[in-house]
Amino acid sequence: MNASHAIEIAFAAAAVATVVTVLLARRSLARERGYREMLDQLPNTSLACFDRDLRLRIAVGEGLRDRDVDGMIGRSVAELVPDTPRSARLIDQYRATLAGEEQVFEYVDPDGGQVYTVRTTPLRRRGSIAGVIAVLENISRQRELSLQAAERRVVLDLMNEAYVATDSEGVVTGWNRAAERTFGWSSLEALGRPVTDLIVPPADVAEFRGILSRTWPGVPATGRFEIRTERDARGRDGRTFPIELAMTIVDGDSGTVVHGLMHDISNRRESERELQQHAGDLATLAEAVGELARSNVAGEARAAICRVASRMAEADAAALLEPDPSGTGLRTTGWEGADLGGELIRFTEAAGAVRAFGSREPFFSADARNDRAIRASYYRELDIASVYWVPVVQDGDAVGVIAIGWKDPVATLSPRLERLMLLIAAEAGVAIERASLLERLERLAHTDDLTGVINRRAWDVEFEREVGRARRDGTPLAVAMLDLDHFKEYNDRHGHQAGDRVLREAASAWRAALRDTDLLARYGGEEFAVALPGCDLEEASGLVDRLRDATPAAQSCSAGLVGWDGIETADHLLGRADRALYEAKQSGRDRTIIA
C-alpha cells in the first residue's frame, strides 16, 4: 500500500465515523437511508461496523453488493471469515482496535483472492470504545495495474532510444533511462514538468504547442496522429543537437497521450557533412536508412540490413551474424545474394567474423579463398574472392557483424566505403533493437504473464478471425471452455504459489496436446478457452478429453464444448460454450458437456 492510499482511506474513515454514529443511534430513518445510499456508492469500498464482541452491526458499500448482508448482520468476525492464519491475524488487529489502536493493513480474501487495504479505527460513544469501524478498499486492480506498469517500465528502460511521453498539455508523464542519458535530466527532474522547458528549442515551441492543440496545419483535429521526422533537441546544458523523432498522439478514455521515441543522430549528421561532396552517396544512404527505419519486424530488419549493405558496397553477397543463444559462436540471422541461413561460426574457429566481433574493429581479406587466417575453404565454396567484416557495436559492446563479399577480387577498400559501412553498422544496431523491442512490447500486450498463452484481449481478436475464416471457407469450428475443478480449495490448501504453478503446468500440458492450428487462451482466473478450427464435434470431443487427461497435479477439469452452427456470432458461440461449462460444473465436474 502506498502513501496516497493510506491518506485516502484515513480521510474516508474519519468522514464515515460520524455517519456510523448516526446510523447506530437511528435518529432518523430518512437520514439513515440517505447515509446508506451515499456509502453504498463508495467505489471498490466497503464499510463495516462491529460491536465490542466483534459482531457485525452495519455493512454497506459497493464491495458488498453480491453478498448476503442481512445474513451477515449479528455474526462475529470469526464466523464471517474462514479459519486460516491470515484470518486469525485479521481478528487480532480488530481486537487491537478495541484496545484503542488504529490499524492500517492489507488483507487477502482466501475465497476470491481479492486484495484489500483495511483501515480500522475505534468507534467511541460517550468517551468509551463501543466497537470497531473498518473501511475496506479493494486494491486488486490497482495492484495488477502497478505490476503491468512496472513491467512496461523495465522494457522501456532497456531501450537505447529516448522515450518521452506527455499529456495533452505537454507535461511529461514518461521518461526512460535513455532520455536521461540523451538530454541530461533525471526522470525525477523531468516528470511533471512541461516538455518545452526541457528539450524543445525555443524556435520550435510554437509548432510543438500547435501540434498538441491540433491547430497546426496538417494535424487532424481528432484521432491517432503520427509524425516521423528529424528535428533539433535541447539538452540540459543548453546544447542543441539533431535527433530522429517518431511521435504518436493517441486519444484514449483516460485522455490524450503523446509518445515520442528519439535517437541522437549527431554522429550521423557529422558523417553526412563529411560526405556532402558525394551527393550520390548521400541520396543512397538516406534511402538505405529510411528502409531500415521502416523495418519494424525483427526478421524484416535483418534482411533489410543485408540488402542495404550489399547495395551500398556494390557487393555480390552480404550476411548479418549475431551471437547464438548457446554462447558458442556467431549464427547467420540475415543474408542477401547467398543462402547462408542458420550458419554457425564457433568462437574457437579462425574466422573473419569472430575476429571483427572480438576486436570491435573492421577486418578485410582481399584474398579470402587463400587466406589462412580465415575459413578459406568456406569462401571458395561460395565463389567469394574478397570479404569485409564490420562489427555492429552498441554502447561499446559488439552485438553482431555485417559480412560483405565480392566475387571479383577487391585489392583495397576506399575510405568512402569504410565510412559508409560504419554508418550502416550503426544504423543496423538501432534497427535490430527497435524491431526486437516492438515485438516484445507486442507480445507483452497479448500474452498472459503467468501461463505464457494468449490473454483474453488477444483471444477476442483471434477468435473473431477464426469464426470469420470458418464462415469464409465453409469449414467446421469447435469451441471449448475449460475450468480447473475445486481450484479455490486447492489454493487454500496449498497456497497461491502452488496454484500458480498448476495453472502454468496445465497451460503447458494443454498446449502440447493441441495442434499448431488450435488456439488456447487464459480467459480469466482458472478458466481457459480453446478454439479448434476444422474440427467437428466428434473430433473435438476426443481432443478435449485428451486435454482433460493431461491436467497436472492430480487435478481434474470440466469442459463445455460446442460447434459453430455456421450462422451465429463469435460472442454467441462462446456464450453457448460457457453455458455448457456451467452445466458440466453443476453435473458433478470432471466431465465434458457437449451442447
C-alpha positions in Angstrom: 0.0 0.0 0.0 1.4 3.4 -0.9 1.1 6.6 1.0 -1.7 8.1 -1.2 -3.8 5.0 -0.5 -3.3 5.4 3.3 -4.2 9.1 3.2 -7.4 8.4 1.2 -8.5 5.7 3.5 -7.7 7.7 6.6 -9.9 10.5 5.3 -12.7 8.1 4.4 -12.6 6.5 7.9 -12.7 9.9 9.6 -15.6 11.0 7.4 -17.7 7.9 8.0 -17.2 7.8 11.7 -19.9 10.4 12.3 -22.2 8.7 9.8 -21.8 5.4 11.6 -22.7 7.0 14.9 -25.9 8.4 13.3 -26.8 5.0 11.9 -26.3 3.3 15.2 -28.4 5.8 17.0 -31.2 5.6 14.4 -32.2 9.2 15.0 -34.0 9.5 11.6 -35.0 6.7 9.2 -34.9 9.1 6.2 -31.4 10.3 7.3 -30.3 6.8 7.8 -31.4 5.8 4.3 -29.6 8.8 2.8 -26.3 7.9 4.5 -26.6 4.3 3.4 -27.2 5.3 -0.2 -24.2 7.6 0.0 -21.9 4.9 1.5 -23.2 2.2 -1.0 -21.7 4.3 -3.8 -18.1 4.3 -2.5 -16.2 2.7 -5.4 -14.5 -0.6 -4.6 -15.0 0.2 -0.9 -17.0 -1.4 1.9 -17.7 -0.1 5.4 -18.3 -2.4 8.4 -19.1 -1.6 12.0 -18.6 -4.2 14.8 -19.7 -4.0 18.5 -17.3 -4.8 21.4 -18.0 -8.6 20.8 -16.8 -8.1 17.2 -20.3 -8.9 15.9 -21.3 -7.1 12.7 -23.8 -4.3 13.3 -23.6 -2.4 9.9 -22.2 -3.3 6.5 -22.6 -1.1 3.5 -20.6 -0.2 0.3 -20.2 -1.2 -3.3 -17.9 -4.1 -2.4 -20.8 -5.9 -0.7 -23.4 -5.8 -3.4 -23.0 -9.5 -4.2 -23.1 -10.6 -0.6 -26.0 -11.6 1.7 -25.6 -8.6 4.0 -28.7 -9.4 6.0 -27.4 -12.9 6.8 -24.1 -11.4 8.0 -25.6 -8.9 10.5 -25.2 -10.1 14.1 -22.5 -12.7 13.3 -18.9 -12.4 14.7 -15.8 -11.8 12.6 -14.7 -15.4 13.3 -18.0 -16.7 11.8 -17.6 -14.4 8.7 -14.1 -15.4 7.7 -12.6 -18.8 7.1 -10.4 -20.4 9.8 -6.9 -19.6 8.4 -3.8 -18.0 9.9 -4.5 -14.9 7.8 -8.0 -14.6 9.2 -6.6 -15.1 12.7 -4.3 -12.1 12.2 -7.3 -10.1 10.9 -9.2 -10.8 14.1 -6.1 -9.9 16.3 -5.9 -6.5 14.5 -9.6 -5.9 15.1 -9.1 -6.7 18.8 -6.2 -4.3 18.9 -8.5 -1.6 17.6 -10.9 -2.3 20.5 -8.0 -1.5 22.8 -7.7 1.9 21.2 -5.2 1.3 18.4 -5.8 2.4 14.8 -4.7 -0.1 12.2 -3.8 0.0 8.5 -3.0 -3.3 6.8 -3.6 -5.4 3.8 -5.8 -8.5 3.8 -6.2 -11.1 1.1 -9.6 -12.8 0.8 -8.9 -16.6 0.8 -12.1 -17.3 -1.1 -11.7 -15.0 -4.1 -8.0 -13.9 -3.8 -9.0 -10.2 -3.7 -6.6 -7.9 -2.0 -8.0 -5.2 0.3 -6.5 -2.3 2.2 -8.2 -2.2 5.6 -8.3 0.8 7.9 -9.7 0.3 11.3 -10.5 2.9 14.0 -12.2 2.7 17.4 -15.9 3.7 17.5 -16.3 5.9 20.5 -19.6 6.7 22.2 -19.7 9.0 25.2 -16.0 8.7 25.8 -15.7 4.9 25.7 -14.9 2.5 22.9 -18.2 0.9 21.7 -16.8 -1.1 18.8 -14.7 -1.0 15.6 -15.2 0.8 12.3 -13.5 -0.9 9.3 -13.1 0.6 5.9 -12.0 -2.0 3.2 -10.8 -0.9 -0.2 -10.4 -3.5 -3.0 -7.0 -2.7 -4.5 -6.6 -5.9 -6.6 -7.0 -4.0 -9.9 -4.6 -1.3 -8.7 -2.0 -4.0 -7.8 -2.4 -5.7 -11.2 -2.0 -2.3 -13.0 1.0 -1.5 -10.9 2.7 -4.8 -11.9 1.9 -4.1 -15.5 3.3 -0.6 -15.3 6.5 -1.9 -13.6 7.0 -4.4 -16.4 6.4 -1.7 -19.1 9.0 0.5 -17.3 11.6 -2.3 -17.4 11.1 -2.8 -21.1 11.3 1.0 -21.8 14.4 1.3 -19.7 16.1 -1.4 -21.8 15.7 0.8 -24.9 18.7 2.8 -26.3 16.2 5.2 -27.8 15.0 8.1 -25.6 11.3 7.6 -24.7 9.4 10.7 -23.6 5.6 10.8 -23.0 3.4 13.8 -22.3 -0.2 14.6 -21.7 -2.3 16.9 -24.0 -0.8 19.9 -22.2 2.8 18.8 -22.9 3.5 17.9 -19.2 6.0 15.0 -19.0 4.4 11.7 -17.9 7.1 9.2 -19.1 10.9 9.4 -19.2 13.2 6.4 -19.6 16.9 6.0 -18.8 17.9 6.6 -22.4 16.1 10.0 -22.1 18.2 10.7 -19.0 21.4 10.0 -20.9 20.3 11.9 -24.1 19.0 15.1 -22.5 20.7 15.2 -19.1 17.6 15.4 -16.9 16.8 12.7 -14.5 13.3 11.2 -14.5 12.6 12.8 -11.1 13.5 16.2 -12.5 11.6 15.7 -15.8 8.3 14.1 -14.6 5.5 16.6 -14.1 7.4 19.5 -15.9 6.4 21.0 -19.3 8.5 19.3 -22.0 9.0 22.7 -23.6 11.1 23.7 -20.6 13.3 20.6 -21.0 14.1 19.6 -24.6 12.2 21.7 -27.1 14.3 24.5 -28.6 12.7 27.9 -28.3 12.2 28.2 -32.1 10.1 25.0 -32.1 7.9 25.7 -29.1 5.1 27.3 -31.1 5.0 24.5 -33.6 5.0 21.9 -30.8 2.1 23.5 -29.0 0.2 23.8 -32.2 0.6 20.0 -32.8 -0.6 19.3 -29.2 -3.6 21.5 -29.6 -4.2 20.1 -33.1 -4.2 23.6 -34.6 -1.1 23.2 -36.7 -1.6 22.8 -40.4 -1.9 19.1 -41.4 -2.7 17.8 -37.9 -6.1 16.2 -37.7 -8.5 17.6 -35.0 -9.2 14.1 -33.5 -7.9 10.5 -33.7 -4.4 9.0 -33.9 -1.7 11.1 -35.5 1.9 10.1 -36.2 5.0 12.1 -37.0 8.3 10.8 -38.2 11.0 13.4 -38.8 14.4 14.7 -37.8 14.4 17.7 -35.5 16.7 19.6 -33.2 16.5 19.0 -29.5 17.9 20.8 -26.5 20.0 19.3 -23.7 20.1 20.3 -20.1 23.4 22.1 -20.8 21.6 24.2 -23.4 23.3 22.5 -26.3 21.2 21.9 -29.4 21.7 18.7 -31.3 19.8 16.7 -34.0 17.5 13.8 -33.2 15.5 11.3 -35.1 11.9 11.6 -33.8 9.0 9.3 -34.0 6.0 10.9 -32.2 2.5 9.4 -31.9 -0.6 11.2 -30.4 -3.3 8.8 -29.1 -6.7 9.8 -27.8 -8.0 7.3 -25.2 -10.5 7.0 -22.4 -8.1 8.5 -19.9 -7.2 11.4 -22.2 -4.6 12.2 -24.8 -1.1 10.7 -24.6 1.8 11.8 -26.7 4.5 9.1 -27.2 7.9 10.1 -28.5 10.9 8.0 -29.5 14.1 10.0 -30.0 17.6 9.0 -31.2 20.6 11.3 -31.1 21.9 11.4 -34.6 24.7 13.9 -34.0 27.4 11.4 -35.1 25.4 10.6 -38.2 25.0 14.2 -39.1 28.7 14.8 -38.7 29.5 11.9 -41.0 26.9 13.2 -43.5 28.6 16.6 -43.5 31.9 14.9 -44.3 30.3 13.1 -47.2 28.5 16.1 -48.7 30.9 16.1 -51.7 29.5 12.7 -52.6 25.9 13.7 -53.4 25.1 10.3 -54.9 26.2 8.5 -51.8 24.1 10.7 -49.6 21.0 10.0 -51.6 21.7 6.3 -51.4 22.4 6.5 -47.7 19.2 8.4 -47.0 17.3 5.7 -48.9 19.0 3.0 -47.0 18.4 4.5 -43.6 14.8 5.0 -44.4 14.5 1.4 -45.4 15.9 0.3 -42.1 13.7 2.7 -40.2 10.6 1.2 -41.8 11.6 -2.3 -40.8 9.6 -2.8 -37.5 9.7 -6.6 -37.5 13.0 -8.3 -36.4 13.2 -10.6 -39.4 12.5 -7.8 -41.9 15.0 -5.5 -40.2 17.8 -8.2 -40.5 17.0 -8.8 -44.2 17.0 -5.1 -44.9 20.4 -4.6 -43.2 21.9 -7.2 -45.6 20.1 -5.8 -48.6 21.3 -2.2 -47.8 24.9 -3.2 -47.1 25.1 -5.2 -50.3 23.7 -2.3 -52.4 25.9 0.3 -50.7 29.1 -1.7 -51.2 28.1 -2.9 -54.7 28.8 -6.4 -53.4 27.6 -9.8 -54.5 26.6 -11.1 -51.1 26.1 -9.8 -47.6 25.2 -11.5 -44.2 24.4 -10.5 -40.7 25.8 -12.6 -37.9 24.7 -12.4 -34.2 25.7 -14.2 -31.0 24.0 -17.6 -30.8 21.8 -18.1 -27.7 24.1 -21.0 -26.8 27.0 -18.6 -26.4 29.2 -20.8 -28.5 29.6 -18.7 -31.6 28.0 -16.4 -34.2 25.0 -17.5 -36.2 23.8 -16.1 -39.5 20.5 -14.3 -39.0 20.1 -12.5 -42.3 21.6 -12.7 -45.8 21.5 -11.3 -49.3 22.8 -12.8 -52.5 23.6 -16.2 -51.0 21.6 -18.6 -48.8 23.5 -18.6 -45.5 20.6 -19.1 -43.1 21.5 -20.8 -39.9 25.2 -21.0 -40.5 27.1 -21.1 -37.1 30.7 -19.9 -36.8 32.2 -21.0 -33.4 34.2 -18.6 -31.4 37.1 -21.1 -31.5 37.4 -21.0 -35.2 39.8 -18.9 -37.3 37.2 -16.7 -38.9 37.0 -13.1 -40.0 33.6 -12.6 -38.3 35.0 -13.8 -35.0 38.0 -11.5 -35.3 35.8 -8.4 -36.1 33.4 -9.3 -33.3 36.1 -9.8 -30.7 38.2 -6.8 -31.6 35.2 -4.5 -32.4 37.2 -3.4 -35.4 36.5 -4.0 -39.1 38.6 -6.7 -40.8 39.2 -7.0 -44.5 40.6 -10.0 -46.5 41.5 -9.2 -50.1 42.0 -12.9 -51.0 39.5 -14.9 -48.9 39.9 -18.0 -50.9 43.6 -18.5 -49.8 43.7 -16.5 -46.5 44.8 -19.0 -43.8 43.7 -16.5 -41.1 40.1 -17.3 -42.0 37.9 -20.2 -43.3 39.3 -20.1 -46.8 37.6 -23.2 -48.0 34.2 -21.8 -47.0 34.6 -18.8 -49.3 36.0 -20.9 -52.1 32.7 -22.9 -52.0 30.7 -19.7 -52.2 32.9 -18.4 -55.0 33.6 -15.2 -53.0 37.1 -13.6 -53.5 37.2 -10.7 -51.0 35.3 -10.2 -47.8 34.9 -7.2 -45.4 33.6 -7.8 -41.9 32.2 -4.7 -40.0 31.2 -5.1 -36.3 27.8 -3.8 -35.1 28.6 -2.0 -31.8 26.2 -0.5 -29.3 27.3 1.2 -26.1 30.8 -0.2 -26.6 29.6 -3.8 -26.9 29.6 -5.8 -30.1 26.2 -7.2 -30.9 26.8 -8.6 -34.3 28.9 -8.5 -37.5 28.0 -7.5 -41.1 29.9 -9.5 -43.7 30.2 -8.2 -47.3 31.6 -10.3 -50.1 32.7 -9.8 -53.7 33.2 -12.5 -56.3 35.7 -10.3 -58.2 38.8 -9.6 -56.1 39.0 -6.2 -54.4 42.6 -5.1 -53.6 41.8 -2.3 -51.1 38.8 -0.6 -49.6 38.2 3.1 -50.2 37.8 5.5 -47.2 34.4 6.3 -48.6 33.2 2.7 -48.4 34.7 2.2 -44.9 32.8 5.3 -43.7 29.5 4.1 -45.3 29.8 0.7 -43.8 30.4 2.1 -40.4 27.3 4.2 -40.8 25.2 1.2 -41.9 26.5 -0.8 -39.0 25.5 1.9 -36.5 22.0 2.1 -38.1 21.8 -1.7 -38.1 22.1 -1.8 -34.3 19.3 0.7 -33.9 17.1 -1.1 -36.4 17.6 -4.5 -34.7 16.9 -3.2 -31.3 13.8 -1.2 -32.3 12.2 -4.1 -34.1 13.0 -6.5 -31.3 11.6 -4.2 -28.6 8.5 -3.5 -30.6 7.9 -7.3 -30.9 8.5 -7.7 -27.1 6.0 -5.0 -26.3 3.5 -6.5 -28.7 3.9 -9.9 -27.0 3.5 -8.4 -23.5 0.3 -6.8 -24.6 -1.2 -10.0 -25.9 0.3 -12.7 -23.6 -0.8 -13.9 -20.2 2.2 -13.3 -17.9 1.6 -16.4 -15.7 0.9 -19.1 -18.3 2.5 -17.8 -21.5 -0.6 -18.4 -23.6 -2.6 -15.5 -25.2 -4.7 -13.4 -22.9 -8.4 -12.6 -23.2 -7.9 -9.4 -25.2 -5.8 -11.3 -27.8 -8.4 -14.1 -27.7 -11.2 -11.7 -28.6 -9.3 -10.7 -31.7 -8.0 -14.1 -32.8 -11.3 -15.9 -32.1 -13.3 -13.4 -34.2 -10.8 -14.1 -37.1 -11.3 -17.9 -36.6 -15.1 -17.5 -36.9 -14.7 -15.3 -40.0 -12.3 -17.9 -41.6 -14.8 -20.7 -40.9 -17.6 -18.7 -42.4 -15.5 -17.8 -45.5 -14.1 -21.3 -46.1 -17.2 -23.3 -45.0 -15.2 -25.4 -42.6 -16.2 -26.6 -39.1 -15.2 -24.9 -35.9 -15.4 -26.2 -32.4 -15.0 -24.2 -29.2 -14.4 -25.4 -25.6 -14.3 -23.7 -22.3 -12.1 -25.4 -19.7 -12.1 -24.8 -15.9 -10.0 -26.4 -13.2 -12.2 -28.1 -10.6 -12.1 -27.0 -7.0 -9.2 -24.6 -7.7 -10.0 -22.2 -4.9 -9.9 -25.1 -2.4 -6.5 -26.1 -4.0 -5.2 -22.6 -3.4 -6.5 -22.5 0.2 -4.9 -25.9 0.9 -1.5 -25.4 -0.9 -1.2 -21.7 -1.3 -1.3 -19.3 -4.2 2.2 -20.1 -5.4 1.2 -23.8 -5.8 -2.0 -22.7 -7.5 0.0 -20.5 -10.0 2.3 -23.5 -10.7 -0.7 -25.7 -11.5 -2.0 -23.0 -13.9 1.3 -22.8 -15.7 1.7 -26.6 -15.9 -1.9 -27.0 -17.1 -1.4 -24.4 -19.9 1.9 -26.1 -20.9 0.4 -29.6 -21.0 -2.7 -28.5 -22.9 -0.7 -26.5 -25.4 1.5 -29.6 -26.0 -1.6 -31.7 -26.7 -3.1 -29.3 -29.2 -2.4 -28.9 -32.8 -0.4 -26.0 -34.2 -3.6 -24.5 -35.7 -5.5 -24.6 -32.4 -5.9 -21.6 -30.2 -5.5 -21.7 -26.4 -6.1 -18.6 -24.2 -6.4 -17.9 -20.5 -9.9 -16.4 -20.3 -9.8 -15.5 -16.6 -8.7 -17.0 -13.3 -8.6 -20.8 -13.8 -10.8 -20.7 -16.9 -9.3 -21.3 -20.4 -10.8 -21.0 -23.9 -9.9 -23.3 -26.8 -10.7 -22.9 -30.5 -10.4 -26.0 -32.7 -10.5 -25.0 -36.4 -11.5 -27.7 -38.8 -12.9 -30.0 -36.1 -16.4 -31.4 -36.0 -17.8 -32.2 -32.5 -16.7 -35.9 -32.6 -13.1 -35.0 -33.3 -13.2 -32.1 -30.9 -14.7 -34.3 -28.1 -11.7 -36.6 -28.3 -9.3 -33.7 -28.3 -10.9 -32.1 -25.3 -10.8 -35.4 -23.4 -7.1 -35.6 -24.1 -6.7 -32.1 -22.6 -8.7 -33.1 -19.5 -6.5 -36.3 -19.2 -3.4 -34.1 -19.4 -4.4 -31.9 -16.5 -1.5 -31.9 -14.0 -1.1 -32.2 -10.2 -3.8 -34.8 -9.8 -6.3 -32.1 -10.6 -9.4 -32.5 -12.8 -11.1 -30.1 -15.1 -14.6 -29.6 -16.5 -15.3 -28.6 -20.1 -18.1 -27.2 -22.2 -17.9 -28.0 -25.9 -19.9 -26.6 -28.8 -19.8 -26.5 -32.6 -20.4 -23.4 -34.7 -23.7 -23.6 -36.5 -22.5 -21.6 -39.5 -24.5 -18.5 -38.6 -24.0 -17.3 -35.1 -21.6 -14.6 -34.0 -18.4 -15.3 -32.1 -19.9 -13.9 -28.8 -23.0 -16.1 -29.1 -20.9 -19.2 -29.9 -18.6 -18.5 -26.9 -21.7 -17.9 -24.7 -23.0 -21.4 -25.5 -19.7 -23.0 -24.6 -19.7 -21.1 -21.3 -23.2 -22.4 -20.5 -22.1 -25.9 -21.4 -19.2 -25.5 -18.9 -21.6 -24.3 -16.2 -23.7 -27.4 -16.8 -20.6 -29.6 -16.5 -19.8 -28.0 -13.2 -23.3 -28.4 -11.9 -23.4 -32.1 -13.1 -20.6 -33.1 -10.8 -17.4 -31.7 -12.5 -14.6 -33.7 -14.2 -16.6 -34.2 -17.4 -17.3 -32.7 -20.8 -20.7 -31.4 -21.7 -21.4 -31.1 -25.4 -24.1 -28.6 -26.3 
